[in-house]
Amino acid sequence: VMHPDLYWAGMETQVRLGTWATRYELDEMKHRLRCWTSVFNVASVICNRRTPPPPPSRSQMSTGSV
């Protein structure tokens, strides 16, 4: 699940990069942007590294022996 504002910020960035690549005739960059189907980026991954770990499980781990 992704926050809508983060999604649209990523979309806007891709569109602006495409416009910039067209203006400066950066054909390979335009091609790569067309192939890039995700608005996820390094910044969103780094942001998620601060997600706290889940609490410890209270269940007993099975040892497999009876």
Contact map, one row per residue, 1 for C-alpha under 8 A:
111000000000000000000000000000000000000000000000000000000000000000
111101100000000000000000000000000000000000000000000000000000000000
111111100000000000000000000000000000000000000000000000000000000000
011111110000000000000000000000000000000000000000000000000000000000
001111111000000000000000000000000000000000000000000000000000000000
011111111100000000000000000000000000000000000000000000000000000000
011111111110000000000000000000000000001100000000000000000000000000
000111111111000000000000000000000000000000000000000000000000000000
000011111111100000000000000000000000000000000000000000000000000000
000001111111110000000000000000000000001110000000000000000000000000
000000111111111000000000000000000000001000000000000000000000000000
000000011111111100000000000000000000000000000000000000000000000000
000000001111111110000000000000000000000000000000000000000000000000
000000000111111111000000000000001000001000000000000000000000000000
000000000011111111100000000000000000000000000000000000000000000000
000000000001111111110000000000000000000000000000000000000000000000
000000000000111111111000000000001000000000000000000000000000000000
000000000000011111111100000011001000000000000000000000000000000000
000000000000001111111110000000000000000000000000000000000000000000
000000000000000111111111000000000000000000000000000000000000000000
000000000000000011111111111011000000000000000000000000000000000000
000000000000000001111111111001000000000000000000000000000000000000
000000000000000000111111110000000000000000000000000000000000000000
000000000000000000011111110000000000000000000000000000000000000000
000000000000000000001111111000000000000000000000000000000000000000
000000000000000000001111111111000000000000000000000000000000000000
000000000000000000001100111111100000000000000000000000000000000000
000000000000000000000000011111110000000000000000000000000000000000
000000000000000001001000011111111000000000000000000000000000000000
000000000000000001001100011111111100000000000000000000000000000000
000000000000000000000000001111111110000000000000000000000000000000
000000000000000000000000000111111111000000000000000000000000000000
000000000000010011000000000011111111000000000000000000000000000000
000000000000000000000000000001111111100000000000000000000000000000
000000000000000000000000000000111111100000000000000000000000000000
000000000000000000000000000000011111110000000000000000000000000000
000000000000000000000000000000000111111000000000000000000000000000
000000000000000000000000000000000001111110000000000000000000000000
000000100110010000000000000000000000111110000000000000000000000000
000000100100000000000000000000000000011111011000000000000000000000
000000000100000000000000000000000000011111111000000000000000000000
000000000000000000000000000000000000000111111100000000000000000000
000000000000000000000000000000000000000011111110000000000000000000
000000000000000000000000000000000000000111111111000000000000000000
000000000000000000000000000000000000000111111111100000000000000000
000000000000000000000000000000000000000001111111110000000000000000
000000000000000000000000000000000000000000111111110000000000000000
000000000000000000000000000000000000000000011111111000000000000000
000000000000000000000000000000000000000000001111111000000000000000
000000000000000000000000000000000000000000000111111100000000000000
000000000000000000000000000000000000000000000001111110000000000000
000000000000000000000000000000000000000000000000011111000000000000
000000000000000000000000000000000000000000000000001111100000000000
000000000000000000000000000000000000000000000000000111110000000000
000000000000000000000000000000000000000000000000000011111000000000
000000000000000000000000000000000000000000000000000001111100000000
000000000000000000000000000000000000000000000000000000111110000000
000000000000000000000000000000000000000000000000000000011111000000
000000000000000000000000000000000000000000000000000000001111100000
000000000000000000000000000000000000000000000000000000000111110000
000000000000000000000000000000000000000000000000000000000011111000
000000000000000000000000000000000000000000000000000000000001111100
000000000000000000000000000000000000000000000000000000000000111110
000000000000000000000000000000000000000000000000000000000000011111
000000000000000000000000000000000000000000000000000000000000001111
000000000000000000000000000000000000000000000000000000000000000111
